Amino acid sequence: MIRTAPIPARRVKKPRKRPAQIANSETMTNGAITAGSPRPVVDVHVSIVPVQPAPPNQPSAFWVPWKKKIPAVASRRTRGPVFPGVWKKWKTGLFVTGRHANRGGDSAESKSVPPFLKLGYEEAGMEESKKSPLAAYVVPFALFMGGLALVGGVRFLGGTGFLLSKPEYWVYPLQTLVCGAALVFFWRRYDFGTGGAWLAVLAAGLLALGLWILPQALPGVAPRTEGFDPTVFSGSPLLYWLTATARFARLVVIVPLVEEIFWRGFLLRYLIREDFLKIPLGTYDSRSFFGVAGLFMLVHSLPDWPAAFVTGLIYNGLLVRTKSLGACAAAHAITNLGLGIFIMTTRQWGFW
């Protein structure tokens, strides 16, 4: 008699839930998903599509775990370090996209997504997707120009006191604080590009500086001594140094960032295409290239028009060369720092 060993029973794997099962297991109410969770949900319109490779300009991807409720969403950015296990989870989950632009990326909803997969649900951590990318590039510059308009308006109304006759001494520090706060608020939404090309940055900054100060060496050019003079507070050393420090912070930090974000980060691309975030930094178009330089010239005072126009061309060319908005801001800061040293040395306050 031949004895045979018993055949071991096979282990049957439990079927994994699919996206359709998850979608069908939720309750749809007025375009929003009620996951049966006691956690509150906010209306943010997103698209849930099956897993696919991340688009090249997609700034954010959200993984919805299979065994957790819909409101529990973990995030993974396609730019930056990949943490252990995140890639595997993202590949096996759902790919959720929305109008969530970060660091200059664009993530418009996919038109190829089937209607039954476009789900609206509440996620408390996605309020940023509602912010307009246009505001991040325009609001700081608008606040800066508003400060200049306030100085002109107070001067036009006139007054006998120091605060009314010299409004720039209190408007400019206030302008610095307000614009700095706006830059901090929108900072994550800016795309400054890659670094490098520091020799080109230094050369561009020094060349632009020469265009502004060399004409003063020509015969017959009068010195520009009328302007923001911090020595009016020379009687109080503390107030003098606070005023001079705030003036340099505005000149070297706020002005380069506000102007470069607006002129070359926004307008240079907006004149090419209204959806400017889809235009890569440094894209050359003759109309926007020379048009931005001309508009950059017009916002400066009349004696500075020639230098401002050529400076605009230099910074535009630097952006085309380096594809980096940060390089333009650094070159602008070098120019303004040298100009500030020249002003304090020669006391030609009209260059402020």
Buried (B, 14 or more C-beta within 10 A) or exposed (E): EEEEEEEEEEEEEEEEEEBEEBBEEBEBEEEBBBBEBEEEBBEBBBBBBEEEEBBEBBBBBBBBBBEBBBBEBEBBBBEEEEEEEBEEBBEEBBBBBBBBBBBBBBBBBBEEBEEEBBBBBBBEEBEBBEBEBEBBBBBBBBBBBEBBEBBEEBBEEEEEEEEEEBBBBEBBBEBBBBBBEBBEBBEEBBBBBEEEBEEBBEBBBEBBBEBBBEEBEEEEEEEBEEEBBBEEBEEEEEBBEBBBEBBBBBBBBBBBBBBBBBBBBBBBBBBBEEEBBEBEBBBEBEEBBBBBBEBBBEBBEEBBEEBBBBBBBBBBBBBBBBBBBBBBBBBBBBBBBBBBEBBBEBEBBBBB
